[in-house]
Amino acid sequence: MTEQPIVSNAWLYAPAASAGNGMQKNERVRLTIPIVALAAFLGVAGPVNAQEPPAWAYPLMEEGRGRGPDDGTLLSTPDSDLEFTQTEINDRFNPPDWYPDEHPPMPEVVAHGRPPLVRACAQCHMPHGMGHPESSSMVGLTVNYVVQQMRNYKSGERRSLDDRRHNSMVEIASDITEHEVREAAEYFAQLTPVKWVTVIETDRVPETYVGAGNMRHAEPEGGMEPIGQRIVEIPEDSHRAELRDSHSGFIAYVPPGSVEAGRELAATGGGKTLQCDICHGPDLRGLADIPPLAGRSPIYTARQLLDIKHGVRTGAAAALMVPVVANLSDEDILNLAAYAASLEP
């Protein structure tokens, strides 16, 4: 049977009652009205491209800081009896599943992908769906939302300010079928989010480098430096993160006061934007097909806001976000991302 395509922007107007929250069908367009009104009030007609984005949100691997050659050593995690070599761990079409009893059976596209272009979803997003800071957490996203995002990758509507870290999703989207996308989306949609990021306010942070996979790590030799106006997101345990161990999460260091500043801005709009929960739901846990923000990687959230503000992430959903982010400074975006990450997912 041939699947009927989803209208490209239909998810934006889906009745919230479909998410089981009790809203009536005649309320389904209310999510868009405040944003349209805000755009008219602020006189915002399009994305803002006035300044360079902050480098902390777009880490890229530093030369010479990769993993090095595989010497064939069998590697393991503290919580699993399985063993893999680094080559096996890095296999795009057979990434490690350290805890196969902790999740439902993975569809083929999630577990193995389809060579040569459709790499396994679990390689970056992991079997539990929480991902790493360089990739999205898939837990809590609806099937319709994921399908539309993959269409946007394919059409070029979803891009990033630094496409070097973005091209893998474009490549996958160019070859993946909608059936495969739906299988993957349905798998991740049934998973339960876990607390994956611990937010810590501080004025000094570990010195860091960016290694393989564009992941930031603490320098092995130690050392501390001022945080400035940055979010510094690193693994709790760098070795376990390199193993793609889903029992080992991340720490996000943020400037002192940023969580409260983000909470205030999210709750009131601060005269420059819209209250976040109008669209993203109570405690920012999502509403209908609007994605949840709570507990997500703060540098990932910041990248999405920056990509929309600078006009490289487009499409129907991004168009509604343009007036929301147009008047936000980089510091505002940092604060909002820090606040959202501090919430329980």
NUDREN-55848 format. One record per residue (C-alpha): x, y, z; residue in one letter. Coordinates in Angstrom, 2 decimals, decimal comma. Each point is the difference from the previous one (the first is absolute). Layout:
NUDREN-55848
@px=X | py=Y | pz=Z | aa=a
...
//
This chain:
NUDREN-55848
@px=0,00 | py=0,00 | pz=0,00 | aa=m
@px=1,34 | py=3,41 | pz=-0,94 | aa=t
@px=0,34 | py=2,44 | pz=2,89 | aa=e
@px=-1,64 | py=3,37 | pz=-0,35 | aa=q
@px=2,53 | py=2,80 | pz=0,40 | aa=p
@px=-0,31 | py=2,45 | pz=2,83 | aa=i
@px=-0,71 | py=3,56 | pz=-1,06 | aa=v
@px=3,28 | py=1,80 | pz=0,57 | aa=s
@px=-1,24 | py=2,28 | pz=2,78 | aa=n
@px=-2,94 | py=-2,06 | pz=1,25 | aa=a
@px=1,63 | py=-0,85 | pz=3,33 | aa=w
@px=-0,01 | py=3,68 | pz=0,92 | aa=l
@px=-3,78 | py=0,03 | pz=0,09 | aa=y
@px=-0,64 | py=-3,49 | pz=1,36 | aa=a
@px=-2,69 | py=0,03 | pz=2,73 | aa=p
@px=1,62 | py=-0,22 | pz=3,38 | aa=a
@px=-2,68 | py=-2,51 | pz=0,99 | aa=a
@px=1,94 | py=-2,54 | pz=-2,05 | aa=s
@px=2,70 | py=0,13 | pz=2,67 | aa=a
@px=-2,51 | py=-0,92 | pz=2,66 | aa=g
@px=0,07 | py=3,29 | pz=1,88 | aa=n
@px=-3,70 | py=0,70 | pz=-0,20 | aa=g
@px=0,04 | py=3,10 | pz=-2,20 | aa=m
@px=-2,91 | py=0,40 | pz=-2,38 | aa=q
@px=0,32 | py=-0,12 | pz=-3,77 | aa=k
@px=-1,06 | py=3,63 | pz=-0,38 | aa=n
@px=3,08 | py=0,96 | pz=2,03 | aa=e
@px=2,44 | py=-1,50 | pz=-2,48 | aa=r
@px=1,10 | py=3,29 | pz=-1,60 | aa=v
@px=0,57 | py=1,84 | pz=3,26 | aa=r
@px=3,65 | py=-0,99 | pz=0,09 | aa=l
@px=0,72 | py=2,08 | pz=-3,10 | aa=t
@px=-1,99 | py=3,12 | pz=0,90 | aa=i
@px=2,33 | py=1,41 | pz=2,71 | aa=p
@px=3,02 | py=-0,41 | pz=-2,29 | aa=i
@px=-1,70 | py=1,75 | pz=-2,91 | aa=v
@px=-1,10 | py=2,79 | pz=2,33 | aa=a
@px=3,52 | py=0,30 | pz=1,40 | aa=l
@px=1,47 | py=0,26 | pz=-3,48 | aa=a
@px=-2,39 | py=2,83 | pz=-0,85 | aa=a
@px=0,72 | py=1,76 | pz=3,29 | aa=f
@px=3,77 | py=-0,20 | pz=-0,40 | aa=l
@px=-0,04 | py=0,73 | pz=-3,72 | aa=g
@px=2,02 | py=-3,15 | pz=-0,69 | aa=v
@px=-0,08 | py=-1,04 | pz=-3,63 | aa=a
@px=2,84 | py=-2,49 | pz=-0,26 | aa=g
@px=3,06 | py=-1,53 | pz=1,65 | aa=p
@px=2,76 | py=2,08 | pz=1,54 | aa=v
@px=3,54 | py=-0,40 | pz=-1,33 | aa=n
@px=1,76 | py=2,89 | pz=1,72 | aa=a
@px=2,74 | py=-1,81 | pz=1,92 | aa=q
@px=2,13 | py=-3,09 | pz=0,04 | aa=e
@px=-1,34 | py=-2,82 | pz=2,18 | aa=p
@px=1,89 | py=-0,97 | pz=3,16 | aa=p
@px=2,66 | py=-2,64 | pz=-0,64 | aa=a
@px=-0,85 | py=-1,93 | pz=3,19 | aa=w
@px=-3,27 | py=-1,19 | pz=-1,54 | aa=a
@px=1,74 | py=-1,49 | pz=-3,08 | aa=y
@px=3,02 | py=-1,98 | pz=1,21 | aa=p
@px=2,04 | py=-1,68 | pz=-2,73 | aa=l
@px=2,71 | py=-2,62 | pz=0,47 | aa=m
@px=3,44 | py=1,51 | pz=0,46 | aa=e
@px=2,81 | py=-1,29 | pz=-2,19 | aa=e
@px=1,87 | py=-2,82 | pz=1,66 | aa=g
@px=-2,59 | py=-0,56 | pz=2,73 | aa=r
@px=-1,70 | py=-3,07 | pz=-1,50 | aa=g
@px=-0,09 | py=-3,47 | pz=1,54 | aa=r
@px=3,09 | py=-1,36 | pz=-1,72 | aa=g
@px=0,38 | py=-3,45 | pz=-1,63 | aa=p
@px=-1,82 | py=-3,05 | pz=1,34 | aa=d
@px=2,50 | py=-2,42 | pz=1,59 | aa=d
@px=-2,58 | py=-2,79 | pz=0,19 | aa=g
@px=-0,60 | py=0,25 | pz=3,75 | aa=t
@px=-3,39 | py=-1,26 | pz=1,12 | aa=l
@px=-1,78 | py=2,80 | pz=1,84 | aa=l
@px=-2,81 | py=-0,24 | pz=2,53 | aa=s
@px=-2,19 | py=2,13 | pz=2,24 | aa=t
@px=-0,40 | py=-0,47 | pz=3,76 | aa=p
@px=-3,66 | py=-1,00 | pz=-0,35 | aa=d
@px=0,13 | py=-2,44 | pz=-2,93 | aa=s
@px=1,57 | py=-3,41 | pz=-0,65 | aa=d
@px=0,41 | py=0,75 | pz=-3,71 | aa=l
@px=3,30 | py=0,91 | pz=-1,65 | aa=e
@px=0,79 | py=1,84 | pz=-3,22 | aa=f
@px=3,09 | py=1,40 | pz=-1,72 | aa=t
@px=0,11 | py=3,72 | pz=-0,76 | aa=q
@px=-0,52 | py=-0,82 | pz=-3,68 | aa=t
@px=-3,17 | py=-1,88 | pz=0,87 | aa=e
@px=-1,17 | py=2,85 | pz=2,21 | aa=i
@px=0,53 | py=2,44 | pz=-2,88 | aa=n
@px=-1,82 | py=-2,18 | pz=-2,57 | aa=d
@px=-2,66 | py=2,18 | pz=-1,61 | aa=r
@px=-2,09 | py=-3,03 | pz=-0,90 | aa=f
@px=0,37 | py=-2,08 | pz=3,16 | aa=n
@px=0,55 | py=2,28 | pz=3,00 | aa=p
@px=0,22 | py=-1,57 | pz=3,47 | aa=p
@px=-3,11 | py=-0,83 | pz=1,98 | aa=d
@px=1,44 | py=-0,39 | pz=3,48 | aa=w
@px=-3,35 | py=-0,57 | pz=1,71 | aa=y
@px=-2,34 | py=-1,84 | pz=-2,40 | aa=p
@px=-2,41 | py=-0,95 | pz=2,79 | aa=d
@px=-0,68 | py=3,64 | pz=0,90 | aa=e
@px=-1,95 | py=1,00 | pz=-3,09 | aa=h
@px=-2,51 | py=-1,47 | pz=-2,49 | aa=p
@px=1,31 | py=-1,81 | pz=-3,09 | aa=p
@px=1,57 | py=2,50 | pz=-2,35 | aa=m
@px=-1,18 | py=0,17 | pz=-3,63 | aa=p
@px=2,64 | py=-0,82 | pz=-2,58 | aa=e
@px=0,47 | py=3,64 | pz=-0,95 | aa=v
@px=0,70 | py=0,93 | pz=3,63 | aa=v
@px=2,31 | py=-2,93 | pz=0,76 | aa=a
@px=1,84 | py=-0,30 | pz=-3,33 | aa=h
@px=-1,20 | py=2,58 | pz=-2,49 | aa=g
@px=0,33 | py=-0,80 | pz=-3,68 | aa=r
@px=3,39 | py=0,36 | pz=-1,73 | aa=p
@px=1,46 | py=1,97 | pz=-1,58 | aa=p
@px=-1,72 | py=3,25 | pz=1,08 | aa=l
@px=-2,57 | py=-0,75 | pz=2,69 | aa=v
@px=2,10 | py=-0,54 | pz=3,09 | aa=r
@px=-1,56 | py=-1,55 | pz=3,11 | aa=a
@px=-2,04 | py=2,50 | pz=2,00 | aa=c
@px=1,39 | py=-1,53 | pz=3,19 | aa=a
@px=3,54 | py=0,99 | pz=-0,91 | aa=q
@px=-0,60 | py=3,66 | pz=0,84 | aa=c
@px=-3,33 | py=0,02 | pz=1,82 | aa=h
@px=0,83 | py=-3,19 | pz=1,97 | aa=m
@px=-2,37 | py=-2,89 | pz=0,74 | aa=p
@px=-1,61 | py=1,93 | pz=2,88 | aa=h
@px=-0,57 | py=3,00 | pz=-2,26 | aa=g
@px=1,68 | py=2,66 | pz=2,15 | aa=m
@px=2,91 | py=0,66 | pz=-2,35 | aa=g
@px=3,13 | py=2,06 | pz=0,58 | aa=h
@px=0,32 | py=3,82 | pz=-0,01 | aa=p
@px=0,87 | py=-0,09 | pz=-3,70 | aa=e
@px=-3,23 | py=-1,85 | pz=-0,85 | aa=s
@px=-3,63 | py=0,33 | pz=0,96 | aa=s
@px=-1,76 | py=-1,84 | pz=2,77 | aa=s
@px=-2,76 | py=-1,88 | pz=-1,82 | aa=m
@px=-2,07 | py=-0,87 | pz=3,07 | aa=v
@px=-3,25 | py=1,94 | pz=0,21 | aa=g
@px=-0,16 | py=0,94 | pz=-3,69 | aa=l
@px=-3,18 | py=-1,03 | pz=-1,79 | aa=t
@px=0,00 | py=-2,08 | pz=-3,16 | aa=v
@px=-1,43 | py=2,85 | pz=-2,07 | aa=n
@px=2,66 | py=2,40 | pz=1,26 | aa=y
@px=2,86 | py=-2,37 | pz=-0,85 | aa=v
@px=-1,41 | py=-0,75 | pz=-3,45 | aa=v
@px=-0,24 | py=3,71 | pz=-0,76 | aa=q
@px=3,53 | py=0,73 | pz=1,25 | aa=q
@px=1,43 | py=-2,69 | pz=-2,27 | aa=m
@px=-1,88 | py=1,53 | pz=-2,91 | aa=r
@px=1,48 | py=3,35 | pz=0,93 | aa=n
@px=3,52 | py=-1,44 | pz=0,04 | aa=y
@px=-0,59 | py=-1,45 | pz=-3,46 | aa=k
@px=-1,47 | py=3,21 | pz=-1,44 | aa=s
@px=2,73 | py=2,21 | pz=1,46 | aa=g
@px=-2,39 | py=1,83 | pz=2,32 | aa=e
@px=1,80 | py=-1,33 | pz=3,05 | aa=r
@px=3,64 | py=1,05 | pz=-0,05 | aa=r
@px=2,53 | py=1,21 | pz=2,54 | aa=s
@px=2,33 | py=2,96 | pz=0,28 | aa=l
@px=2,82 | py=-2,54 | pz=-0,23 | aa=d
@px=-0,97 | py=-2,66 | pz=-2,51 | aa=d
@px=3,15 | py=-2,00 | pz=0,67 | aa=r
@px=-1,75 | py=-1,45 | pz=3,04 | aa=r
@px=-3,34 | py=-0,19 | pz=-1,80 | aa=h
@px=0,74 | py=-1,81 | pz=-3,25 | aa=n
@px=-0,47 | py=-3,51 | pz=1,40 | aa=s
@px=-3,72 | py=0,61 | pz=0,58 | aa=m
@px=-0,38 | py=1,50 | pz=-3,47 | aa=v
@px=1,69 | py=-3,07 | pz=-1,48 | aa=e
@px=-2,26 | py=-2,37 | pz=1,95 | aa=i
@px=-3,12 | py=1,96 | pz=-0,94 | aa=a
@px=0,94 | py=-0,19 | pz=-3,68 | aa=s
@px=-0,37 | py=-3,80 | pz=-0,01 | aa=d
@px=-2,21 | py=-1,06 | pz=2,90 | aa=i
@px=-3,58 | py=-1,02 | pz=-0,76 | aa=t
@px=-3,00 | py=1,42 | pz=1,80 | aa=e
@px=-0,81 | py=-3,50 | pz=1,23 | aa=h
@px=3,44 | py=-0,22 | pz=1,62 | aa=e
@px=-0,42 | py=3,45 | pz=1,52 | aa=v
@px=-3,35 | py=-0,99 | pz=1,49 | aa=r
@px=1,41 | py=-3,23 | pz=1,40 | aa=e
@px=2,79 | py=1,91 | pz=1,71 | aa=a
@px=-2,31 | py=2,74 | pz=1,24 | aa=a
@px=-2,46 | py=-2,52 | pz=1,43 | aa=e
@px=2,83 | py=-1,77 | pz=1,81 | aa=y
@px=1,38 | py=3,15 | pz=1,62 | aa=f
@px=-3,49 | py=1,33 | pz=0,80 | aa=a
@px=-0,68 | py=-2,92 | pz=2,33 | aa=q
@px=3,13 | py=0,55 | pz=2,09 | aa=l
@px=0,07 | py=1,72 | pz=3,39 | aa=t
@px=2,42 | py=2,91 | pz=0,42 | aa=p
@px=2,66 | py=-0,18 | pz=2,68 | aa=v
@px=1,87 | py=2,75 | pz=1,80 | aa=k
@px=2,95 | py=0,32 | pz=-2,38 | aa=w
@px=1,43 | py=3,46 | pz=0,66 | aa=v
@px=1,00 | py=1,47 | pz=3,36 | aa=t
@px=0,09 | py=3,80 | pz=-0,08 | aa=v
@px=2,56 | py=1,67 | pz=2,29 | aa=i
@px=0,35 | py=3,75 | pz=0,42 | aa=e
@px=3,63 | py=1,07 | pz=0,47 | aa=t
@px=2,40 | py=2,77 | pz=-0,92 | aa=d
@px=2,90 | py=-2,40 | pz=-0,70 | aa=r
@px=-0,01 | py=-3,16 | pz=-2,11 | aa=v
@px=2,44 | py=-2,74 | pz=-0,99 | aa=p
@px=2,24 | py=0,78 | pz=-2,93 | aa=e
@px=-1,34 | py=-1,95 | pz=-2,97 | aa=t
@px=0,68 | py=-1,20 | pz=-3,52 | aa=y
@px=-2,30 | py=-1,22 | pz=-2,78 | aa=v
@px=0,61 | py=-3,59 | pz=-1,03 | aa=g
@px=-1,48 | py=-2,52 | pz=-2,42 | aa=a
@px=-3,64 | py=0,46 | pz=-0,84 | aa=g
@px=0,23 | py=3,71 | pz=0,90 | aa=n
@px=-0,34 | py=-0,88 | pz=3,68 | aa=m
@px=1,61 | py=2,26 | pz=2,59 | aa=r
@px=2,05 | py=-1,66 | pz=2,78 | aa=h
@px=1,91 | py=1,15 | pz=3,07 | aa=a
@px=3,75 | py=0,16 | pz=-0,61 | aa=e
@px=1,61 | py=-3,15 | pz=1,46 | aa=p
@px=2,72 | py=2,11 | pz=1,64 | aa=e
@px=-2,59 | py=2,04 | pz=1,88 | aa=g
@px=-0,01 | py=3,77 | pz=0,33 | aa=g
@px=-2,78 | py=2,54 | pz=0,48 | aa=m
@px=-1,03 | py=3,18 | pz=-1,82 | aa=e
@px=-2,73 | py=2,67 | pz=0,21 | aa=p
@px=-3,30 | py=-1,01 | pz=-1,55 | aa=i
@px=-0,82 | py=3,45 | pz=-1,38 | aa=g
@px=-3,24 | py=0,05 | pz=-1,98 | aa=q
@px=0,07 | py=-3,64 | pz=-1,08 | aa=r
@px=-1,63 | py=-3,33 | pz=0,58 | aa=i
@px=2,68 | py=-2,66 | pz=0,40 | aa=v
@px=-1,55 | py=-3,45 | pz=-0,39 | aa=e
@px=2,20 | py=-3,04 | pz=0,62 | aa=i
@px=-0,50 | py=-3,69 | pz=0,87 | aa=p
@px=-0,17 | py=-1,12 | pz=3,61 | aa=e
@px=2,56 | py=-2,60 | pz=-1,11 | aa=d
@px=1,78 | py=0,59 | pz=-3,30 | aa=s
@px=0,99 | py=-3,63 | pz=-0,47 | aa=h
@px=-3,56 | py=-1,26 | pz=0,46 | aa=r
@px=-1,33 | py=2,67 | pz=-2,34 | aa=a
@px=2,46 | py=-1,17 | pz=-2,68 | aa=e
@px=-1,38 | py=-3,51 | pz=0,52 | aa=l
@px=-3,54 | py=1,34 | pz=-0,58 | aa=r
@px=-1,00 | py=-1,23 | pz=3,43 | aa=d
@px=-3,62 | py=0,99 | pz=0,66 | aa=s
@px=0,53 | py=-0,22 | pz=3,76 | aa=h
@px=2,42 | py=2,94 | pz=0,01 | aa=s
@px=-1,41 | py=3,48 | pz=-0,57 | aa=g
@px=1,27 | py=3,56 | pz=-0,28 | aa=f
@px=0,76 | py=3,10 | pz=2,05 | aa=i
@px=-0,88 | py=3,44 | pz=-1,31 | aa=a
@px=1,87 | py=2,84 | pz=1,71 | aa=y
@px=-1,82 | py=3,32 | pz=-0,32 | aa=v
@px=0,71 | py=3,53 | pz=1,30 | aa=p
@px=-1,29 | py=0,90 | pz=3,48 | aa=p
@px=-3,58 | py=1,29 | pz=-0,11 | aa=g
@px=-0,73 | py=-1,29 | pz=-3,50 | aa=s
@px=-2,59 | py=-2,58 | pz=1,04 | aa=v
@px=-2,10 | py=2,55 | pz=1,90 | aa=e
@px=0,40 | py=2,56 | pz=-2,79 | aa=a
@px=-1,18 | py=-2,62 | pz=-2,48 | aa=g
@px=-2,93 | py=-0,96 | pz=2,22 | aa=r
@px=-1,12 | py=3,63 | pz=0,21 | aa=e
@px=0,30 | py=0,51 | pz=-3,76 | aa=l
@px=-1,80 | py=-3,26 | pz=-0,77 | aa=a
@px=-2,82 | py=0,85 | pz=2,42 | aa=a
@px=-0,57 | py=3,64 | pz=-0,94 | aa=t
@px=1,60 | py=0,62 | pz=-3,38 | aa=g
@px=1,88 | py=2,92 | pz=1,52 | aa=g
@px=-1,62 | py=2,42 | pz=-2,45 | aa=g
@px=1,97 | py=-1,49 | pz=-2,89 | aa=k
@px=-1,48 | py=-3,43 | pz=-0,67 | aa=t
@px=-2,87 | py=-2,38 | pz=0,72 | aa=l
@px=-0,46 | py=-2,11 | pz=3,11 | aa=q
@px=1,45 | py=-3,38 | pz=-0,92 | aa=c
@px=-2,69 | py=-2,16 | pz=1,60 | aa=d
@px=-2,73 | py=1,39 | pz=-2,27 | aa=i
@px=1,32 | py=-2,22 | pz=-2,78 | aa=c
@px=2,38 | py=-2,44 | pz=1,71 | aa=h
@px=-2,41 | py=-0,89 | pz=2,80 | aa=g
@px=0,14 | py=-0,05 | pz=3,79 | aa=p
@px=3,56 | py=-0,42 | pz=1,29 | aa=d
@px=1,08 | py=0,07 | pz=-3,67 | aa=l
@px=-0,84 | py=-3,68 | pz=-0,45 | aa=r
@px=-1,58 | py=0,45 | pz=-3,40 | aa=g
@px=-3,54 | py=0,56 | pz=-1,25 | aa=l
@px=-1,62 | py=-1,99 | pz=-2,80 | aa=a
@px=2,69 | py=-0,09 | pz=-2,72 | aa=d
@px=1,97 | py=2,91 | pz=1,47 | aa=i
@px=3,24 | py=-1,55 | pz=1,32 | aa=p
@px=0,95 | py=-0,14 | pz=3,68 | aa=p
@px=2,98 | py=2,06 | pz=1,16 | aa=l
@px=0,30 | py=-1,16 | pz=3,60 | aa=a
@px=3,16 | py=-1,91 | pz=0,85 | aa=g
@px=1,53 | py=0,29 | pz=-3,47 | aa=r
@px=3,63 | py=0,80 | pz=-0,72 | aa=s
@px=0,29 | py=3,77 | pz=0,44 | aa=p
@px=2,51 | py=0,49 | pz=-2,80 | aa=i
@px=-2,30 | py=-1,97 | pz=-2,32 | aa=y
@px=-2,95 | py=2,22 | pz=0,97 | aa=t
@px=2,12 | py=3,12 | pz=-0,44 | aa=a
@px=1,08 | py=-1,12 | pz=-3,49 | aa=r
@px=-3,60 | py=-0,38 | pz=-1,12 | aa=q
@px=-0,94 | py=3,48 | pz=1,24 | aa=l
@px=3,11 | py=1,49 | pz=-1,63 | aa=l
@px=-0,57 | py=-1,84 | pz=-3,29 | aa=d
@px=-3,54 | py=1,38 | pz=-0,16 | aa=i
@px=1,06 | py=3,51 | pz=1,01 | aa=k
@px=2,71 | py=0,09 | pz=-2,66 | aa=h
@px=-2,34 | py=-1,28 | pz=-2,70 | aa=g
@px=1,52 | py=-3,36 | pz=-0,89 | aa=v
@px=-2,68 | py=-2,18 | pz=1,58 | aa=r
@px=-3,20 | py=0,73 | pz=-1,89 | aa=t
@px=-3,27 | py=-1,74 | pz=-0,79 | aa=g
@px=-3,45 | py=0,42 | pz=1,54 | aa=a
@px=0,98 | py=-0,71 | pz=3,60 | aa=a
@px=3,07 | py=2,23 | pz=-0,11 | aa=a
@px=-2,05 | py=2,81 | pz=-1,56 | aa=a
@px=-2,14 | py=0,11 | pz=3,13 | aa=l
@px=3,13 | py=0,15 | pz=2,16 | aa=m
@px=1,61 | py=2,93 | pz=-1,87 | aa=v
@px=-1,83 | py=2,76 | pz=1,91 | aa=p
@px=0,52 | py=-1,92 | pz=3,23 | aa=v
@px=3,81 | py=0,08 | pz=-0,30 | aa=v
@px=0,49 | py=3,19 | pz=-2,01 | aa=a
@px=0,57 | py=2,28 | pz=3,00 | aa=n
@px=1,92 | py=-2,48 | pz=2,13 | aa=l
@px=3,67 | py=0,67 | pz=0,66 | aa=s
@px=2,55 | py=-2,80 | pz=0,16 | aa=d
@px=-0,14 | py=0,37 | pz=3,78 | aa=e
@px=-3,80 | py=-0,42 | pz=-0,04 | aa=d
@px=0,36 | py=-3,15 | pz=-2,07 | aa=i
@px=2,65 | py=-1,33 | pz=2,39 | aa=l
@px=-2,28 | py=0,68 | pz=2,97 | aa=n
@px=-3,05 | py=-1,63 | pz=-1,58 | aa=l
@px=2,01 | py=-3,07 | pz=-1,01 | aa=a
@px=1,49 | py=-0,30 | pz=3,51 | aa=a
@px=-3,44 | py=0,28 | pz=1,62 | aa=y
@px=-1,63 | py=-2,54 | pz=-2,31 | aa=a
@px=2,84 | py=-2,47 | pz=0,55 | aa=a
@px=-0,38 | py=0,34 | pz=3,79 | aa=s
@px=-3,60 | py=-1,29 | pz=-0,09 | aa=l
@px=-0,98 | py=-3,63 | pz=0,47 | aa=e
@px=-0,62 | py=-1,55 | pz=-3,44 | aa=p
//
